[in-house]
């Protein structure tokens, strides 16, 4: 019985290992153009399902309250689209003195310039029990903002310019993020009592969608012939991915920051994740005609699955931390002055 309880509790971690193994064994199933058609099933259906699910589960007042949390939004967007690209640029000045391929260095800079994704940060924040409404706002707003800011950052740091199809990208984001979220909120108004009485497994639904995203992401990674990094280059990419969350975590949870533990969870996921869905099309547009486009894309192709895998594995640990901090803060408030 103890083993069954443990398996039930750790089913998501087991699921991650399983889907990555399946992706490694037969990556052709989940690649673009393959049987699963991730360009449709993930880009449109899965992302829409995530935000429809969020629309159903979130209380309207929570979503409205999150919109007013201006300090949190400013912190996330400035870190994502200002501080991190600048920090990467400074770091790359040192790396340029090493033997690492210069086009991979440019690829690392493009990772820093990318906007946040519209789905993974929301799913992981929800799985932990963090401020989901804030995660939704920052993921959606950051993606919209990145459509304009990312090409400008690439021009600033890499000196490349091109016209970006703002209209088509905006319309895709609107249809897969805004419309499902509003639809979920509207439907919630009519079946609110039923939802509160039956308590559908929102978290489990989001986790299953995330497993599907992880599977197709790793199918794309394993089937890409251009991902052939030397060990030093791989260490650098992994180092960047695994050192960002602790820094964000420590900075955002300072006593004077004004952020709650739930806010810190949303900040950590939103400010450290980078969008592959928006990133790869942007790179293809901005660097059209570059013979080294595949090398420039490699760091983002590695960073993306790494961020989902790391975030998923850390869910139980972060959830435990958040609950402990919330209890500690409650006890502090109850103590007489």
C-alpha positions as CSV (number, residue, x, y, z in Angstrom):
1,X,0.0,0.0,0.0
2,X,2.9,2.3,0.8
3,X,4.4,1.7,-2.6
4,X,1.0,2.4,-4.4
5,X,0.7,5.7,-2.5
6,X,4.2,6.7,-3.4
7,X,3.6,5.8,-7.1
8,X,0.3,7.8,-7.0
9,X,2.1,10.8,-5.5
10,X,5.1,10.6,-7.9
11,X,3.1,9.8,-11.0
12,X,4.1,13.0,-12.8
13,X,7.8,12.4,-12.3
14,X,7.4,8.8,-13.6
15,X,5.4,10.2,-16.5
16,X,8.3,12.6,-17.4
17,X,10.8,9.7,-17.5
18,X,8.3,7.6,-19.6
19,X,7.6,10.3,-22.2
20,X,11.3,11.2,-22.6
21,X,12.1,7.5,-23.0
22,X,9.4,7.1,-25.6
23,X,10.6,10.2,-27.4
24,X,14.1,8.9,-27.5
25,X,13.0,5.5,-28.8
26,X,10.8,6.8,-31.6
27,X,11.1,10.6,-32.1
28,X,9.4,10.6,-35.5
29,X,6.0,10.2,-33.8
30,X,6.0,13.6,-32.2
31,X,8.0,15.7,-34.6
32,X,6.5,18.4,-36.8
33,X,4.6,16.7,-39.6
34,X,4.5,13.4,-37.7
35,X,1.4,11.4,-36.6
36,X,0.7,13.7,-33.6
37,X,0.9,16.9,-35.7
38,X,2.4,19.0,-32.8
39,X,2.2,22.1,-35.1
40,X,-1.6,21.8,-34.6
41,X,-2.1,19.5,-31.5
42,X,0.4,21.4,-29.3
43,X,0.6,24.9,-30.8
44,X,-3.2,25.4,-31.0
45,X,-5.2,22.6,-29.2
46,X,-2.9,22.0,-26.2
47,X,-2.2,25.7,-25.5
48,X,-5.9,26.6,-25.9
49,X,-6.8,23.7,-23.5
50,X,-4.4,25.0,-20.9
51,X,-5.9,28.5,-20.9
52,X,-9.4,27.2,-21.1
53,X,-8.7,25.0,-18.1
54,X,-7.3,28.1,-16.3
55,X,-10.3,30.1,-17.2
56,X,-12.6,27.4,-15.7
57,X,-10.6,27.0,-12.5
58,X,-9.7,30.6,-11.7
59,X,-12.1,32.8,-9.7
60,X,-12.8,36.0,-11.7
61,X,-11.8,38.1,-8.6
62,X,-8.4,36.4,-8.5
63,X,-7.8,37.2,-12.1
64,X,-8.9,40.8,-11.6
65,X,-6.7,41.1,-8.5
66,X,-3.7,39.7,-10.4
67,X,-4.0,42.5,-13.1
68,X,-3.5,45.0,-10.3
69,X,-0.3,43.5,-9.1
70,X,1.8,46.0,-11.1
71,X,5.0,45.6,-9.1
72,X,5.2,41.9,-9.8
73,X,4.5,42.4,-13.5
74,X,7.2,45.0,-13.9
75,X,9.7,42.9,-12.0
76,X,9.1,39.8,-14.3
77,X,9.1,41.8,-17.6
78,X,12.2,43.8,-16.8
79,X,14.1,40.8,-15.6
80,X,13.0,38.8,-18.7
81,X,13.5,41.3,-21.4
82,X,16.1,43.8,-20.0
83,X,18.2,42.3,-17.2
84,X,18.7,38.8,-18.5
85,X,19.7,39.8,-22.1
86,X,22.2,42.3,-20.7
87,X,23.6,39.8,-18.2
88,X,24.0,37.2,-21.0
89,X,25.8,39.8,-23.2
90,X,28.3,40.5,-20.4
91,X,28.8,36.8,-19.7
92,X,29.4,36.2,-23.4
93,X,32.2,38.8,-23.5
94,X,34.1,36.4,-21.3
95,X,33.1,33.3,-23.2
96,X,34.3,34.9,-26.5
97,X,37.9,34.4,-25.2
98,X,37.4,30.7,-25.1
99,X,37.2,28.1,-27.9
100,X,33.4,27.8,-28.0
101,X,31.9,28.3,-31.4
102,X,31.0,32.0,-32.1
103,X,27.7,31.0,-33.6
104,X,26.7,29.1,-30.5
105,X,27.6,32.2,-28.5
106,X,25.2,34.2,-30.7
107,X,22.6,31.4,-30.1
108,X,23.1,31.9,-26.3
109,X,22.4,35.6,-26.8
110,X,19.2,34.9,-28.7
111,X,18.0,32.7,-25.7
112,X,18.4,35.7,-23.5
113,X,16.4,37.9,-25.9
114,X,13.4,35.5,-26.1
115,X,10.0,36.2,-24.5
116,X,8.4,33.9,-22.0
117,X,6.3,30.9,-23.2
118,X,2.5,31.0,-23.0
119,X,2.0,27.7,-21.4
120,X,4.7,25.9,-19.4
121,X,5.2,28.6,-16.7
122,X,1.4,28.6,-16.1
123,X,1.2,24.8,-15.8
124,X,4.1,24.6,-13.4
125,X,2.9,27.5,-11.2
126,X,-0.6,25.8,-11.0
127,X,1.1,22.5,-10.2
128,X,2.9,24.0,-7.2
129,X,-0.1,26.1,-6.1
130,X,1.5,29.4,-6.7
131,X,-0.1,32.6,-8.0
132,X,-1.6,31.2,-11.2
133,X,-3.4,34.4,-12.2
134,X,-0.2,36.3,-12.1
135,X,1.5,33.6,-14.1
136,X,-1.2,33.7,-16.8
137,X,-1.0,37.5,-17.1
138,X,2.8,37.6,-17.3
139,X,3.1,34.7,-19.7
140,X,0.5,36.2,-22.1
141,X,1.6,39.8,-21.7
142,X,5.3,38.8,-22.0
143,X,4.6,36.9,-25.2
144,X,2.8,39.8,-26.7
145,X,5.5,42.2,-25.6
146,X,8.2,39.9,-26.9
147,X,6.8,40.1,-30.4
148,X,7.9,43.7,-30.5
149,X,10.9,43.8,-28.1
150,X,12.7,40.5,-29.1
151,X,13.5,41.6,-32.7
152,X,14.7,44.9,-31.3
153,X,17.0,43.2,-28.8
154,X,18.4,40.9,-31.5
155,X,19.1,44.0,-33.6
156,X,20.8,45.7,-30.6
157,X,23.0,42.7,-29.5
158,X,23.5,40.9,-32.8
159,X,23.0,43.6,-35.5
160,X,20.4,41.7,-37.5
161,X,17.2,43.2,-38.7
162,X,14.2,42.0,-40.6
163,X,10.5,42.6,-40.8
164,X,8.4,40.5,-38.3
165,X,4.8,39.4,-39.2
166,X,3.4,41.1,-36.1
167,X,-0.2,40.6,-37.2
168,X,-0.2,36.9,-37.7
169,X,1.7,36.2,-34.4
170,X,-0.6,38.5,-32.5
171,X,-3.7,36.9,-33.9
172,X,-2.3,33.4,-33.1
173,X,-1.6,34.4,-29.5
174,X,-5.0,36.1,-29.2
175,X,-6.8,32.9,-30.4
176,X,-4.9,30.4,-28.3
177,X,-4.5,32.5,-25.1
178,X,-7.1,35.2,-24.7
179,X,-10.1,33.6,-26.3
180,X,-9.9,30.3,-24.4
181,X,-9.3,32.1,-21.1
182,X,-12.3,34.3,-21.6
183,X,-14.4,31.3,-22.8
184,X,-13.5,29.4,-19.6
185,X,-14.4,32.4,-17.4
186,X,-17.8,32.8,-19.2
187,X,-18.7,29.1,-18.9
188,X,-17.6,29.2,-15.2
189,X,-20.3,31.8,-14.5
190,X,-23.0,29.3,-15.7
191,X,-21.6,26.1,-14.0
192,X,-19.9,27.7,-11.0
193,X,-21.9,25.7,-8.4
194,X,-21.3,22.4,-10.2
195,X,-17.5,23.1,-10.5
196,X,-17.2,24.0,-6.8
197,X,-19.3,20.9,-5.8
198,X,-17.5,18.4,-8.0
199,X,-14.0,20.0,-7.9
200,X,-12.7,18.8,-11.3
201,X,-9.0,17.7,-11.4
202,X,-7.6,20.9,-12.9
203,X,-4.1,20.2,-11.8
204,X,-4.0,16.7,-13.2
205,X,-5.4,17.9,-16.5
206,X,-2.7,20.6,-16.8
207,X,0.0,18.0,-15.9
208,X,-1.2,15.6,-18.6
209,X,-1.0,18.4,-21.2
210,X,2.5,19.3,-19.9
211,X,3.5,15.6,-20.4
212,X,2.3,15.9,-24.0
213,X,4.3,19.1,-24.5
214,X,7.4,17.5,-23.0
215,X,7.0,14.4,-25.2
216,X,6.7,16.4,-28.5
217,X,9.5,18.8,-27.4
218,X,12.0,16.0,-26.8
219,X,10.8,14.3,-30.1
220,X,11.9,17.4,-31.9
221,X,15.2,17.6,-29.9
222,X,16.2,14.0,-30.5
223,X,15.3,14.1,-34.2
224,X,17.3,17.3,-34.9
225,X,20.6,16.4,-36.6
226,X,22.1,19.8,-35.8
227,X,22.2,19.3,-32.1
228,X,25.8,18.1,-31.8
229,X,27.5,20.2,-29.1
230,X,30.9,19.7,-27.7
231,X,30.9,19.1,-23.9
232,X,32.0,22.6,-23.0
233,X,29.2,24.2,-25.0
234,X,26.6,21.9,-23.5
235,X,27.9,22.7,-19.9
236,X,27.5,26.4,-20.6
237,X,23.9,26.1,-21.8
238,X,23.0,23.9,-18.9
239,X,24.8,26.2,-16.5
240,X,22.7,29.2,-17.6
241,X,19.5,27.2,-17.3
242,X,20.2,25.8,-13.8
243,X,21.6,29.0,-12.2
244,X,18.7,31.4,-13.1
245,X,16.0,30.0,-10.8
246,X,17.9,30.2,-7.6
247,X,18.9,33.8,-8.3
248,X,15.4,34.8,-9.1
249,X,14.2,32.9,-6.0
250,X,16.5,34.6,-3.6
251,X,16.0,38.1,-5.0
252,X,12.2,37.9,-5.2
253,X,11.7,36.5,-1.7
254,X,13.6,39.1,0.2
255,X,11.7,40.4,3.2
256,X,11.4,43.9,1.7
257,X,10.4,42.7,-1.8
258,X,6.7,42.6,-0.9
259,X,6.1,39.3,-2.7
260,X,4.3,36.4,-1.1
261,X,5.6,32.8,-1.4
262,X,2.9,32.2,-4.1
263,X,4.1,35.3,-6.0
264,X,7.7,34.0,-5.8
265,X,6.7,30.8,-7.4
266,X,5.0,32.6,-10.3
267,X,8.0,35.0,-10.7
268,X,10.5,32.1,-10.7
269,X,8.8,30.2,-13.5
270,X,7.7,33.2,-15.6
271,X,11.1,35.0,-15.4
272,X,13.2,32.0,-16.2
273,X,11.3,30.3,-19.0
274,X,11.9,31.1,-22.7
275,X,9.6,30.5,-25.6
276,X,10.5,27.9,-28.3
277,X,7.1,28.3,-30.0
278,X,7.7,32.1,-30.6
279,X,11.5,31.8,-30.6
280,X,12.2,29.5,-33.5
281,X,9.9,31.3,-36.0
282,X,11.5,34.6,-34.9
283,X,15.0,33.3,-35.5
284,X,14.0,32.0,-38.9
285,X,12.6,35.4,-39.8
286,X,15.4,37.6,-38.3
287,X,18.3,35.4,-39.5
288,X,16.8,34.4,-42.9
289,X,19.5,33.4,-45.3
290,X,22.2,32.8,-42.5
291,X,24.0,29.6,-43.2
292,X,24.6,29.2,-39.4
293,X,20.9,29.5,-38.5
294,X,20.9,25.9,-37.2
295,X,23.9,26.6,-34.8
296,X,22.2,29.8,-33.6
297,X,19.1,27.7,-32.8
298,X,20.8,24.9,-30.9
299,X,21.0,26.7,-27.5
300,X,17.3,27.5,-27.6
301,X,16.4,23.9,-28.6
302,X,18.4,22.6,-25.6
303,X,17.2,25.3,-23.2
304,X,13.5,24.7,-23.9
305,X,13.3,21.0,-22.8
306,X,15.8,21.6,-20.0
307,X,13.5,24.3,-18.5
308,X,10.4,22.1,-18.7
309,X,12.3,19.1,-17.2
310,X,13.9,21.1,-14.4
311,X,10.6,22.9,-13.5
312,X,8.7,19.6,-13.5
313,X,11.2,17.8,-11.3
314,X,11.3,20.7,-8.9
315,X,7.5,20.9,-8.4
316,X,7.3,18.8,-5.2
317,X,10.3,20.6,-3.6
318,X,9.0,24.1,-4.4
319,X,5.5,23.2,-3.3
320,X,6.9,22.0,0.0
321,X,8.9,25.2,0.4
322,X,5.9,27.4,-0.4
323,X,3.6,25.6,2.1
324,X,6.2,25.9,4.9
325,X,6.8,29.6,4.2
326,X,3.0,30.3,4.1
327,X,2.6,28.6,7.5
328,X,5.6,30.4,8.9
329,X,4.2,33.8,7.8
330,X,0.8,33.0,9.3
331,X,2.4,32.1,12.6
332,X,4.4,35.4,12.5
333,X,1.2,37.4,12.0
334,X,-0.5,35.6,14.9
335,X,2.3,36.4,17.3
336,X,1.5,39.3,19.6
337,X,3.6,42.5,19.0
